[in-house]
Amino acid sequence: MIVPRNHLVIFAGLILASAARLSAVEFYVSPDGDDAAAGKRETPFRSLAAAAEAVLDHKPGPGKEAITVWIRGGRYPVRGTLSFDARFAGTREHPIRFRAIAGGEPIFDSGLGLDPTAARVVDDAAWLERLAPRARGGVLSMVVVSPVAREALLASSVRCSLDGQMMTIARYPNVGYAHIDRILDGGAVYAARRTPGAPPKWSLDQPIGGSFTVLGKDLAGWEREYDRIQKARVTGYLSYDWHRESHPVAAIDDGAARLAGYSRYGVIQKEKIPRRLMASNLLCELDAPGEFYFDDSENRLFFIPPAPLKSGSRLSIWGGPGLARFHGASFVSFEGVVIEGVGTGPAVVSIEGGEHILLAGCTLRNSSRPAVVISGGHNNGLQSCDIYDVPHHLSLGGGNVRELVAARNFAINCQFTQVSAADFHGGIRVTGVGNVFRNNLAHNFPGQAMTLGDCDHRIELNEFFQIGFEEGDGGAIYSAAAPWSWGNELRHNFLHHLMCLPQAHPRGGIYPDDGDQGETIERNVFYKAAHRAVLINGGAGHKVRENLFLEGYIGIYNTEANAERRFRDIARYNSGELKRGDKGDAIWRAEQVVGPNGWNQKPWASRFPLFREIMNQERMRFYPIECDFSGNRFSGNWRNIEYRIGSGVADVKDIAKARFIRSGDNREISMDVFRNPVTLDFGYRSPPDSAGLPRIPFAQIGMTADTYRQQPPAKNLYRAAVRRHFAGRPSYDPLGVYDPMTINQTVYFNTGRLVLESGGMLHGAP
């Protein structure tokens, strides 16, 4: 079902209106309160748990009166996840709100706190010998006596922060990747859902992984360290430019490292650039501010502070549970709080069901678990939140895909980025039916920012930039191998400065891959947007209409090169020759979602008649039939539209002669039609109708001012800074050369910190 354009007046507006006309019941929470107190202004509770109990105990109870829990500024330890079930039954008229008091900053810290001022500079000769020479005199250490803290530090996902700034496990190199020199052994290969049989067994004592040397790196220090304690890991692109993986190290001998376990493709060199890796959890690589290492042989934590220590400094080990789990509650909001230090459980905040659950004006940061997972219910979501320095930012799901029932869950006016994270990729995933991602800012993602799946989502008025800068292949918005993904509308978005890694596998801006079908990509602005701004790998039923493609390489791309192979492979999957359920098993996978022959049944047949028409063509459904690339405008691209029937130069066909693509009214325009390209202001100088330009509300794209974000980042300032940084550099350079000696300095441009330092994060910034 279609999500109404105006459905997102949002719970925030509703509860603000109701609060204005009602005398709400009020409770108070303070870091110096007492859970045995009455929870009033003069006698506040100490914890949210006590306040939540008071909400339930209040008579006449939730839903009968508006209830507000006021939270004073300060730090609150989190020792258990709050559970909000159906008893927390607020209503539209009588919501339940947990709100920060203006002028304060409540920080809910799930981390295990240590006093870093108790640490001392390492001066023991034996330990100094193990440190990198340049780090000696700057490394602090302290013995960790708490069993709970020690257990948290032993977790493979452990991270720390100091005074709100994320720290990173000691690694080499400190920024970016080192490079494999010689591959001595590719190692065992096993791919789930593809390789027959059970995965091969392995251990540190009986390794089966690949072996290699590292370009320009003497591994003698690693070898000495590994002989003492076996904790090292290798993470990187060991096979293909788009496949990042992580493995424990089993041995370091004679200048070579060996991985412990199997990998999906092995350690192979089939790409144009050297295979890349970073090694972590080695004390000898503790050599940069913001790094730490835990030596469990003596329970000693080593670290180099990212900033000078001060009285009251706090070192936090991210080891505690998430703040809240919602499963059946209704009309409950958390507003203006900071949550950090989460290291266990499914998420910092999880919403599994219920309705009108809102996180507004909140900051979620510094956690080694996903920030927000919304998997059920309806009308639940985020407004004006900042999420950074987490391994995964948001899973936005909900709705019934088989029955095409919309959830209307949402993320609006939020910022998703990384600031201090050196090895988190992060990401946003939108699945289910009828969910909304609007007016958000996503940037500084080393890999893909958004993966999109299933149906009827609205992805609109968002800004994406500096995404995928260390990967090959992939896109800023990526969907793959889902013939059923109909009804998604990607419109009025601004994708810019998606810079391709030299000589790596080219990337896309919006990228429906592997036969994905039915996306509507309309009235977006693409500026320096990767190799192919809209990269469609063979899919049918796509509409790419009335977009602006500016100063890129290829604007729109599609291909029929793999259609016959995909068609022939279906028989191989059906016979068992190929493993059932792999991404190429398109028809079987589609039927697991829509039901057997579901495209001919309700509700799919009536809701998506073109899907039914395409899927009833046994061979042609694997070709890019029923695509519409019309009404687009181009300026300064190497090629506006590319259509391929094969992989060679002669296989590029004029789009006007492509038998499957409608392509009318595509035109070149001048950059003079825009107000101020220097600040990336692509609003028009004149009314668009007079110049035959697409109607795009450019001024409304990106974050905006609202109740919870009264001063969003100044778009003209950070956009101009990004443009200056990349001035003279194309988004894709066919003549570019990957130089292992300089690539890390070239690629890594921290726009997360750029926007933070310009005042762009207003909630809980360190």
C-alpha positions in Angstrom: 0.0 0.0 0.0 1.2 3.5 -0.7 2.3 5.6 2.3 0.5 8.9 2.3 2.8 11.8 1.7 1.5 13.7 4.7 1.3 10.9 7.2 4.5 12.1 8.9 3.1 14.9 10.9 4.7 12.5 13.3 4.1 11.6 16.9 6.3 14.5 17.9 3.9 17.1 16.7 1.0 15.2 18.2 2.5 15.0 21.7 3.6 18.6 21.6 0.1 19.7 20.8 -1.5 17.4 23.5 1.0 18.6 26.1 0.1 22.2 25.4 -3.5 21.6 26.2 -3.2 19.2 29.1 -1.9 19.5 32.6 0.3 16.4 32.5 1.4 14.2 35.4 5.1 14.8 36.0 7.9 12.8 37.4 11.6 13.8 37.8 14.9 11.9 37.5 18.3 13.2 38.6 21.7 11.7 38.9 21.7 12.7 42.6 18.1 11.5 43.2 16.8 8.5 45.2 14.7 5.7 43.8 12.9 5.5 47.2 11.8 9.1 46.8 8.5 10.3 45.4 9.9 11.3 42.0 8.7 14.9 42.3 10.7 18.0 41.4 12.1 18.4 44.9 12.5 14.6 45.4 13.5 13.1 42.1 14.2 9.4 41.3 17.8 8.4 40.5 17.0 6.0 37.6 14.8 5.6 34.6 13.7 2.2 35.9 12.2 3.8 39.0 10.5 6.4 36.9 9.1 3.7 34.5 7.7 1.9 37.5 6.1 5.1 38.7 4.4 5.5 35.3 2.9 2.1 35.6 1.8 2.6 39.3 0.2 6.0 38.6 -3.5 6.0 38.9 -5.6 6.3 36.8 -2.7 5.0 34.7 -1.1 5.3 31.3 -3.5 6.5 28.6 -5.8 8.2 31.0 -3.5 11.2 31.6 -0.5 12.6 29.8 2.6 11.6 31.7 6.0 13.3 31.4 9.2 12.1 33.0 11.6 15.0 33.2 15.3 14.0 33.1 18.0 16.4 34.5 21.4 16.7 33.0 24.2 14.4 34.1 25.5 10.9 33.7 23.3 7.9 34.4 24.7 4.4 34.6 22.8 1.7 32.6 22.9 -1.7 34.2 19.8 -3.3 32.6 17.6 -2.8 29.5 14.3 -1.1 30.2 11.4 -3.2 28.8 8.4 -1.2 27.5 5.6 -3.7 26.9 1.8 -3.2 26.3 1.3 -1.8 29.8 3.0 1.4 28.6 -0.2 2.3 26.7 -0.1 6.0 26.0 -2.6 7.5 23.6 -2.5 10.3 21.0 -4.2 12.6 23.6 -2.3 11.2 26.6 1.3 10.2 25.6 4.1 9.0 27.8 7.2 11.2 27.4 10.7 10.8 28.8 12.3 14.3 28.2 15.5 16.0 28.9 15.1 19.2 30.8 16.2 22.2 28.7 19.8 23.2 29.3 20.9 19.8 30.6 22.3 16.8 28.8 21.3 13.4 30.3 23.9 10.8 29.3 22.8 7.2 29.7 26.1 5.4 29.9 26.1 1.6 29.6 29.9 1.5 29.6 32.0 0.3 32.4 33.8 3.3 33.8 37.5 3.5 34.7 39.4 6.4 36.1 42.1 7.1 33.5 44.0 9.5 35.9 45.0 6.4 37.8 47.0 5.2 34.8 50.8 5.8 34.7 53.3 6.3 31.9 54.8 3.0 31.0 58.4 3.0 32.2 59.1 -0.7 32.9 61.9 -1.9 30.6 60.2 -5.2 29.6 57.0 -3.4 28.6 58.9 -0.6 26.8 60.7 -3.2 24.7 57.3 -4.3 23.5 56.1 -0.9 22.5 56.8 0.9 19.2 59.8 3.1 19.7 57.9 6.3 18.7 55.2 5.5 21.3 57.6 5.1 24.3 57.0 7.8 26.9 53.4 8.5 25.6 51.7 5.2 26.5 49.7 5.0 29.8 48.8 1.7 31.5 46.6 0.6 34.4 45.8 -2.8 35.9 42.1 -3.7 35.5 40.9 -5.3 38.7 37.2 -5.6 38.0 36.2 -9.0 36.7 33.3 -7.5 34.8 35.6 -4.9 33.1 38.1 -7.6 32.3 35.5 -9.8 30.7 34.3 -6.9 28.6 37.9 -6.1 27.4 38.3 -9.7 26.3 35.4 -9.5 23.9 36.5 -9.5 20.2 34.2 -6.5 19.6 35.5 -4.4 22.5 35.8 -0.7 22.1 36.5 2.2 24.5 35.9 5.9 24.7 37.6 8.6 26.7 35.5 11.6 27.6 33.0 10.8 24.9 35.6 10.2 22.1 35.8 6.8 20.6 39.1 4.9 20.9 40.4 2.2 18.6 42.1 -1.1 19.2 45.8 -0.8 18.4 46.2 -1.4 14.6 48.4 -1.1 11.6 48.2 1.1 9.7 46.6 3.8 11.8 44.6 5.1 8.9 43.4 3.0 6.0 45.1 -0.2 4.8 48.4 -1.9 4.3 48.9 -4.2 1.3 49.6 -7.8 0.7 52.9 -8.3 -1.1 53.1 -12.1 -1.8 50.2 -14.6 -1.4 51.9 -17.8 -0.2 48.7 -19.8 0.2 45.1 -18.9 -0.8 43.6 -20.9 2.1 40.4 -22.9 2.4 37.3 -21.6 0.7 33.7 -21.9 1.8 30.8 -19.8 0.9 27.5 -20.1 2.8 24.5 -20.9 0.6 26.8 -21.6 -2.2 29.5 -24.2 -1.3 28.1 -27.8 -0.9 28.5 -29.5 2.5 29.3 -28.2 6.0 31.9 -25.6 6.7 35.5 -26.9 7.2 36.7 -27.1 10.8 39.7 -25.0 12.0 41.4 -23.8 15.2 44.4 -21.6 16.0 46.4 -24.8 16.4 45.1 -26.3 13.1 44.7 -23.3 10.8 43.3 -23.6 7.3 43.4 -20.0 6.2 45.5 -18.1 3.7 49.1 -17.0 4.2 50.9 -13.9 2.9 53.5 -11.2 3.4 52.9 -7.5 3.9 54.3 -4.9 1.5 57.0 -2.8 3.1 56.4 -4.2 6.6 58.9 -6.2 8.7 56.7 -8.6 10.7 59.4 -9.4 13.3 57.6 -7.2 15.9 54.3 -9.0 15.2 56.0 -12.3 15.5 57.5 -11.5 18.9 54.1 -10.2 20.1 52.2 -13.2 18.7 54.6 -15.7 20.4 53.7 -14.0 23.7 49.9 -13.7 23.3 47.7 -14.9 20.4 45.1 -12.1 19.9 45.8 -10.5 16.5 43.2 -10.2 13.8 43.4 -9.2 10.1 40.6 -7.3 8.5 40.4 -6.1 4.9 39.7 -6.8 1.3 41.6 -10.1 0.8 39.8 -11.2 -2.4 37.6 -8.6 -4.1 37.2 -4.8 -3.7 33.7 -5.2 -2.4 34.2 -8.0 0.1 35.5 -6.8 3.5 36.2 -9.6 6.0 37.9 -10.2 9.3 39.8 -13.3 10.6 41.9 -14.3 13.6 45.6 -14.8 13.0 46.9 -18.3 13.7 50.6 -17.8 13.1 53.3 -15.3 12.2 56.4 -17.0 11.1 59.3 -16.1 8.8 57.9 -12.8 7.8 54.5 -14.2 6.8 51.0 -14.2 8.5 48.6 -17.1 8.4 44.9 -16.8 9.0 43.1 -19.3 11.1 39.9 -20.1 9.3 38.4 -20.4 5.8 37.1 -17.4 3.8 34.4 -17.0 1.2 36.8 -16.6 -1.7 40.2 -17.3 -0.3 43.1 -14.8 -0.3 43.4 -14.1 -4.0 44.8 -11.3 -6.3 42.3 -10.9 -9.2 41.7 -7.1 -8.9 43.9 -4.4 -10.3 45.1 -3.1 -7.0 47.0 -5.0 -4.2 44.9 -6.8 -1.7 44.4 -4.7 1.4 44.4 -5.4 5.1 44.8 -3.9 8.6 46.1 -5.9 11.5 44.7 -5.1 15.0 45.1 -6.2 18.6 48.9 -6.0 18.6 50.6 -4.1 21.4 53.6 -3.3 19.2 51.2 -1.2 17.0 49.9 1.0 19.9 51.5 4.2 18.6 48.8 6.8 17.9 46.5 9.0 20.1 43.2 7.3 20.7 44.5 3.7 20.5 44.3 1.1 23.3 45.2 -2.5 23.9 44.3 -5.0 26.7 46.9 -7.5 27.8 45.0 -10.3 29.5 48.2 -12.1 30.7 48.6 -9.3 33.3 45.1 -7.7 33.1 46.8 -4.5 32.0 45.1 -1.8 29.8 47.4 0.3 27.7 46.3 3.5 25.9 47.4 6.8 24.4 44.8 9.5 25.3 43.1 11.1 22.3 43.2 14.4 24.2 44.9 15.5 27.5 43.4 14.0 30.6 41.7 16.3 33.1 40.2 16.1 36.5 37.0 14.0 36.1 38.1 12.3 32.9 36.3 9.1 32.3 37.5 6.0 30.3 34.5 3.9 29.3 34.6 0.3 28.2 31.7 -0.4 26.0 30.4 -3.5 27.7 26.9 -2.9 29.0 23.3 -3.5 27.7 21.1 -1.4 25.5 19.0 1.2 27.1 15.5 0.2 26.0 13.4 -2.5 24.3 9.9 -1.7 23.0 7.6 -4.6 22.4 3.9 -3.6 22.5 4.1 -0.1 24.0 2.2 2.8 22.4 2.8 6.6 22.3 6.0 6.6 24.2 8.8 9.0 23.4 12.4 9.6 24.5 13.5 13.1 23.8 16.9 14.9 24.0 19.0 12.1 25.7 22.4 10.7 24.9 23.0 7.0 24.9 26.5 5.4 24.8 28.8 2.6 25.9 26.5 -0.3 24.8 28.5 -3.5 24.1 25.9 -6.3 24.6 22.4 -7.2 23.3 20.7 -6.7 20.0 20.9 -2.9 19.9 21.2 0.4 21.8 17.5 0.7 21.3 15.2 -1.9 19.8 11.6 -1.5 18.7 10.0 -4.8 18.0 6.4 -3.9 18.0 3.8 -1.4 19.2 2.9 2.0 17.7 4.1 5.6 17.8 7.4 5.0 19.6 9.6 8.0 19.0 13.3 8.8 19.6 13.6 12.6 19.1 16.6 14.9 19.4 18.6 12.0 20.8 22.3 11.1 20.3 23.3 7.4 20.0 27.1 7.0 19.9 30.1 5.1 21.1 28.6 1.6 21.1 29.8 -1.7 19.6 26.2 -2.8 19.0 23.8 -1.6 16.3 22.3 1.8 17.3 18.6 1.4 16.5 16.8 -1.7 15.2 13.1 -1.2 14.3 11.7 -4.6 13.3 7.9 -4.3 13.9 4.9 -2.3 14.9 3.9 0.8 13.0 4.4 4.6 13.1 7.6 4.1 15.1 10.8 5.9 14.4 13.5 8.6 14.8 13.3 12.3 14.4 16.3 14.7 14.5 18.7 12.2 16.1 22.5 12.1 15.6 24.0 8.6 15.4 27.7 8.1 15.0 30.7 5.8 15.9 28.7 2.6 15.8 29.1 -0.5 13.7 25.6 -0.2 12.3 23.4 2.9 12.5 19.8 1.9 11.7 17.7 -1.1 10.7 14.4 0.3 9.6 11.9 -2.5 9.1 8.3 -3.6 9.8 5.3 -4.4 7.7 4.0 -7.6 6.2 5.7 -8.2 2.9 3.6 -11.2 1.8 0.4 -9.2 2.3 1.9 -5.8 1.4 0.8 -4.1 4.7 2.7 -1.0 5.4 4.4 -0.3 8.7 4.9 3.5 8.2 8.0 3.4 10.4 10.4 6.2 9.8 13.7 8.1 10.2 13.4 11.8 9.6 15.9 14.7 9.9 18.6 12.5 11.4 22.4 12.5 10.8 24.2 9.3 10.3 28.0 9.3 10.2 31.3 8.3 11.7 33.5 10.7 13.6 36.3 8.9 15.4 35.6 5.4 14.2 38.7 4.0 12.5 37.4 0.5 11.6 33.6 0.7 11.8 31.8 0.8 8.5 28.3 1.5 9.7 25.2 1.3 7.6 21.5 1.9 7.2 19.1 -0.9 6.2 15.5 -0.4 5.1 13.3 -3.4 4.7 9.7 -4.5 5.1 6.8 -2.5 3.6 6.0 1.2 3.5 8.7 2.7 5.6 10.1 6.3 5.2 13.6 7.7 5.2 13.3 11.5 4.8 15.4 14.7 5.2 18.4 12.8 6.6 22.1 13.4 6.2 24.4 10.3 5.7 28.1 10.8 5.1 31.6 9.6 5.9 30.8 5.9 5.4 33.8 3.8 4.1 31.3 1.3 2.6 27.7 1.4 1.4 25.5 3.7 3.4 22.1 2.3 2.7 20.9 -1.1 1.6 17.3 -1.2 0.5 14.9 -4.2 0.3 11.3 -5.1 -0.1 8.5 -2.7 -1.1 6.8 0.6 -1.0 9.5 2.6 0.8 9.9 6.4 0.4 13.5 7.5 0.3 13.3 11.2 -0.2 14.9 14.6 0.4 18.1 13.1 1.8 21.7 14.0 1.3 24.4 11.4 0.8 28.1 12.2 0.3 31.6 10.8 1.0 30.4 7.2 0.9 32.1 4.0 -0.2 35.5 5.7 -0.5 37.5 2.6 0.4 35.4 0.0 -1.5 35.1 -1.1 -5.0 31.6 -1.9 -6.4 28.5 -1.1 -4.3 26.7 2.1 -4.1 25.5 4.8 -1.7 22.0 3.3 -1.9 22.1 -0.4 -2.9 19.5 -3.0 -3.6 20.2 -6.4 -4.9 18.7 -9.7 -6.3 15.2 -8.9 -5.3 12.7 -9.1 -8.2 9.9 -8.4 -5.7 11.2 -5.0 -4.6 8.5 -3.0 -6.3 6.9 0.3 -5.2 10.1 2.0 -3.8 10.4 5.6 -4.6 13.8 7.3 -4.4 13.2 10.9 -5.2 14.4 14.4 -4.4 17.7 13.2 -3.0 21.1 14.8 -3.4 24.0 12.4 -3.9 27.4 14.1 -4.3 31.1 13.5 -4.0 30.9 9.7 -4.2 34.6 9.3 -5.0 35.8 6.1 -6.6 39.0 4.4 -5.4 41.6 4.5 -8.3 41.7 1.3 -10.3 39.2 -0.4 -8.0 36.0 -2.0 -9.2 33.8 1.0 -10.2 30.9 2.1 -7.9 27.4 3.4 -8.3 25.3 6.1 -6.7 22.0 4.4 -6.6 22.6 0.8 -7.5 19.9 -1.8 -8.1 22.1 -4.9 -8.6 21.7 -8.5 -9.8 18.3 -8.4 -11.4 16.7 -6.2 -8.8 13.4 -4.9 -10.2 10.9 -2.0 -10.1 12.7 0.9 -8.5 11.4 4.5 -9.2 14.3 6.9 -9.2 13.0 10.4 -10.0 14.0 14.0 -9.6 17.2 13.4 -7.8 20.4 15.5 -8.1 23.7 13.6 -8.8 26.9 15.6 -8.6 30.3 13.8 -8.9 28.4 10.7 -8.1 30.7 7.7 -8.5 31.4 5.9 -11.8 27.7 5.4 -12.7 25.3 7.7 -10.9 22.4 5.2 -11.4 23.9 1.8 -11.9 21.4 -0.9 -12.9 22.8 -4.4 -13.3 20.3 -6.0 -15.6 17.0 -5.3 -13.8 13.6 -4.8 -15.3 10.8 -2.3 -14.7 13.0 0.5 -13.4 12.0 4.2 -13.9 14.8 6.7 -14.0 13.1 10.0 -14.8 13.7 13.7 -14.5 17.0 13.5 -12.6 19.9 15.9 -12.8 23.3 14.3 -13.6 26.1 16.8 -13.1 29.9 16.5 -13.7 30.0 12.7 -13.3 31.3 9.9 -15.4 28.3 7.9 -16.6 24.8 9.1 -15.7 22.6 6.0 -16.2 23.6 2.5 -16.9 21.9 -0.8 -17.6 22.9 -4.1 -19.3 21.5 -7.2 -20.7 24.9 -8.9 -20.8 24.1 -11.5 -18.1 20.5 -12.1 -18.9 20.9 -15.4 -20.7 23.2 -16.8 -18.1 20.7 -15.9 -15.4 18.0 -17.6 -17.3 20.0 -20.8 -17.9 21.1 -21.0 -14.3 17.5 -21.4 -13.0 17.4 -24.9 -14.4 20.7 -25.6 -12.6 19.2 -24.4 -9.3 16.1 -26.4 -9.8 18.1 -29.6 -10.5 20.3 -29.1 -7.5 23.5 -28.5 -9.5 23.7 -25.1 -7.9 22.9 -24.6 -4.3 19.3 -23.5 -3.6 18.9 -20.0 -2.2 21.9 -18.3 -3.7 21.3 -14.8 -5.0 21.1 -16.1 -8.6 18.2 -18.4 -7.6 15.9 -15.5 -8.4 12.5 -17.3 -9.0 12.7 -19.6 -6.0 13.8 -16.7 -3.8 11.0 -14.5 -5.0 8.4 -17.2 -4.3 9.6 -17.5 -0.7 8.6 -13.8 -0.3 5.4 -13.5 -2.5 4.3 -17.1 -2.4 4.2 -19.7 -5.2 3.4 -17.8 -8.4 2.6 -14.9 -6.1 2.9 -12.3 -8.8 -0.4 -13.7 -10.2 -2.2 -13.6 -6.9 -3.6 -10.9 -4.7 -2.4 -8.5 -3.5 0.6 -8.5 -5.7 -1.2 -8.9 -9.0 -3.4 -5.9 -8.5 -0.8 -3.7 -6.6 2.0 -4.3 -9.1 0.6 -5.3 -12.5 3.9 -4.6 -14.3 5.6 -7.0 -11.9 3.1 -9.7 -12.9 3.6 -8.9 -16.6 7.4 -9.2 -16.4 7.5 -12.3 -14.2 5.1 -14.2 -16.6 7.7 -14.0 -19.3 9.9 -17.0 -18.7 13.0 -15.8 -20.5 12.5 -12.1 -20.9 12.0 -11.5 -17.1 15.8 -11.8 -16.9 16.3 -9.0 -19.4 16.0 -5.2 -18.5 12.5 -5.0 -20.1 10.0 -2.3 -19.3 12.6 0.3 -18.2 12.0 4.1 -18.6 15.0 6.5 -18.7 13.3 9.7 -19.8 13.2 13.4 -19.0 16.7 13.5 -17.5 19.1 16.5 -17.7 22.9 16.2 -18.0 25.9 18.4 -17.7 29.6 17.7 -17.9 29.5 13.9 -17.9 31.8 11.7 -19.9 28.8 9.7 -21.1 25.2 10.4 -20.2 23.6 7.0 -20.7 25.3 3.7 -21.3 23.6 0.5 -22.3 25.5 -2.7 -22.8 24.8 -6.0 -24.5 28.2 -7.4 -23.6 31.5 -6.5 -21.8 33.5 -5.2 -24.8 33.8 -1.7 -26.2 31.8 -2.6 -29.2 28.9 -3.8 -26.9 27.9 -0.3 -25.9 24.7 0.6 -27.7 23.0 3.9 -28.4 20.3 4.2 -25.8 17.9 5.3 -28.5 18.4 1.9 -30.2 18.1 -0.2 -27.0 15.1 -2.4 -27.6 14.1 -2.5 -23.9 14.5 1.1 -22.8 12.2 4.1 -23.3 14.4 7.1 -23.4 12.7 10.2 -24.6 13.4 13.8 -23.7 16.9 13.5 -22.3 18.9 16.7 -22.8 22.1 18.5 -22.0 21.9 21.7 -20.0 24.4 24.4 -18.9 25.6 24.7 -15.3 24.6 28.4 -15.6 21.0 27.4 -14.8 21.9 26.9 -11.2 22.1 29.5 -8.4 25.5 28.7 -7.0 27.4 25.6 -7.9 30.4 26.8 -5.8 28.4 26.0 -2.6 26.6 23.1 -4.3 23.4 25.1 -4.4 21.6 23.5 -7.4 18.4 25.4 -7.0 17.5 27.1 -10.3 18.0 30.7 -11.2 14.7 30.8 -13.1 11.4 28.8 -12.8 12.1 25.3 -14.0 9.1 25.1 -16.3 10.4 28.0 -18.4 13.7 26.2 -19.0 12.3 22.6 -19.3 14.0 21.5 -16.1 12.8 18.9 -13.6 10.9 20.2 -10.6 13.2 19.5 -7.7 12.7 21.2 -4.3 16.5 21.5 -3.8 16.3 23.9 -0.8 14.3 21.3 1.1 16.8 18.5 0.7 18.8 17.5 3.8 18.4 18.3 7.4 16.0 21.1 8.4 15.1 23.0 11.5 12.4 21.6 13.7 11.5 21.4 17.4 14.3 19.0 18.2 17.0 20.4 15.8 16.6 24.1 16.0 20.0 24.8 14.3 20.9 22.3 11.6 24.3 22.4 10.0 24.8 25.3 7.6 24.6 23.4 4.3 26.3 26.1 2.2 29.4 25.9 4.5 30.0 22.2 4.7 29.0 21.6 1.1 31.5 24.3 0.0 34.2 22.7 2.2 33.6 19.3 0.6 33.7 20.8 -2.9 37.0 22.6 -2.2 38.5 19.4 -0.8 37.7 17.5 -4.0 38.2 20.4 -6.5 39.9 19.2 -9.6 39.4 15.5 -8.8 36.7 13.6 -10.8 34.5 11.1 -9.1 35.9 8.5 -11.4 39.2 8.7 -13.2 39.9 6.0 -15.8 43.5 7.1 -15.9 43.9 7.2 -12.1 46.6 5.1 -10.5 46.4 3.4 -7.1 49.6 4.2 -5.3 50.0 2.0 -2.1 52.4 4.6 -0.6 50.0 7.5 -0.8 46.5 6.1 -1.1 45.6 6.4 2.6 46.4 10.1 2.7 44.3 10.6 -0.5 41.2 8.7 0.4 40.4 9.4 4.0 38.7 12.8 4.4 36.7 12.9 7.7 33.5 14.7 6.9 32.0 13.4 10.2 34.5 15.5 12.1 34.1 18.4 9.6 30.4 18.7 10.3 30.8 18.1 14.0 33.4 20.9 14.3 31.1 23.2 12.3 28.4 22.8 14.9 26.5 20.2 12.9 25.8 17.8 15.8 23.8 19.5 18.4 23.0 16.6 20.7 25.7 15.2 23.0 28.7 16.1 20.8 32.0 15.4 22.7 
